[in-house]
C-alpha cells in the first residue's frame, strides 16, 4: 500500500514538473511575443506620430507659406552666414522701410506695408485673441453630449464619464483662415463650424466691434461656410472727397457709363456708380443737409465729356426751383411744377416708345450713341411731386415714373430720385429702384425703408451719421450684399457753373416740349 502511494506521488510529481516546465516555456514565449508586439506597437505609434507631425508641418508650410519661408530663410542665414550679418541686413532693411514710409506712405502701404501689417495682425492679434472674442460673443458651439471613456481589460470594462467643461476641448470655435489689412480696414476670414450660419455673425457684429475696440465691424459672406469679419481701425471718410476734374475742352475722353466716379468708399477705393445697365435706377434718401446733391452732381461731373458729346442727355425735376436751376444749361428738359414734370415725362415716354418700335426684334439692349443717347432723369425732392401735390397730378407722375423704371434700362433710360422722407406713401415706386443710397436720416426705421430689412443690423447705421459729414451714407443694392459706407464727391458752386459752360460751351441746348392741353396732360 505504501509502495503504491509512493509511486503515485512520484508519477504525479513528474507530471507536475513537466506541466510547470511547459508553462515556464510557454510564459517565456508569450513574454517574448508580448515584447515584440509592444516594440512593434511603439514603433508603429512613433511612425504614425511622425507621419502626422510631418503632415501637420506640411499643411502649415503650405497654408502659411510666407511665414514658413521666412523662418527657414532666417534659420539658414543664421546657420551659414552667422547672426552678425543677419542683424546688419535686417537693420538696413528696417531703415529703408522707415525712410520709404516717411517719404511716400501711399506707395509703401500698397507695395509692402499692408502685407507686413496683415502678417503681424494675423499672428499677434487675431489668431491669439479672436477665438476668445468669438466665444465671448456667443459664436462658439459646445458639445451638448457627455463623452464616455470606456477602458477594456482582461477582467472587464470600466466606464468613466469625461468631465470636460464648456470651456475645454468640447467647445468648437471658428478658425481664422487669413487676414488682409488695408489703410483703414482689417478683413479676417474665418471658417464656420457645423451648426453656425453667417446670420449669426451679423447679429454679433456690434459686440465684435466692441471686443476689438473699433468703431465698426461688418460681416461679409465669402463662401457658404466662410465669412469675412471686417474691422474698421480708422475713419477714412472724415474729410470731404473731391469730385472728378473736368476734362480739357480740346481732349476727347471716353467715359465708362457703367462705372462713373461718384466718390470714395470706406475701404479707401473709388466709389463708382452705373448710369446705364443693371442697377442704374437709384433712389437716394437723406435729411436736409445730408448731401443728396453731392450724389447727384458728382456723377454728372464725371460724365461731362459724354454729356458734351451728346451720348448722354440729362433731364431734371427741381420742385424747389433752386438746386438744378443753378446749372440749368446742363438739362435738356427741365421742370419745376407738376404740370411741367408731366410734360417732361411724356416727352421721355414718347422717345421710349419710339425706341421700342425701332429696336424690337433687333437687339435686347439699345446701343448708346448720339442718335440714341442715354436719357438720365434727375428727380430732386421726388416726394414733393409723388405725395405733396393734388391726387390727379400725383397719380400721373407715379404712373409715368413706374413705366420708366420698369422698361427704361434696356432702352437707355435711367431714373435717379432723391427724397427726404423715404416712406412708401411718399415714394410709392420705391421698390422699382434696384440701387439705394441712404445718407444721414433722422430715424432708425428709415434705414430699413431705404436699404431693406436687416440693413441696420448689418451695420448701416445711417441715423448715427454726424451732421457735419455731408455726403456720407450707405449703399446697398444690386450686386452688393452688405451695406457699403461711402462719401460722395463734393461739387462746389463754381464747379457746377464750370460744368454747365463745358457741356454747353456757353450756349444751352434745350428741348422744346410740345404744349399739351390740361385734359390730355393727365390722361396721356
Protein Blocks (a to p, Z undefined) as FASTA:
>chain_A
ZZmmmmmmmmmmmmmmmmmmmmmmmmmmmmmmmmmmmmmmmmmmmmmmmmmmmmmmmmmm
mmmmmlmmmmmmmmmmmmmnojklmmmmmmmmmmmmmmmmmmmmmlmmmmmmmmmmmmmm
mmmmmmmmmmmmmmmnopaccdfbdcddddddfkbccddddfbdfklmmbccdddfbdcd
dfkbccddddddehiafklmmmmmmmmmmmnopabdcdddfbfkbccddddfbdcklpcc
dddddddfkbccdddfklccfbdcfkopacdddfedehkaccddddehilpmmmmmmmmm
mmmmmmmnopaccddddfkommmmmmmmmpmbdcfblmlmmmmmmmmmmmmmmmmmmmgo
kambdcddfklccdddddehkllmmmmccfklmmmmmmmmmmmmmmmmmnopacddddfb
lcfklmmmlmmpmbdcddddfbfklmmmmnoghklmnopafklpcfklghiacdddehia
bdcddddddddfklmmmmmmmmnnopacddddddddfklmmmZZ
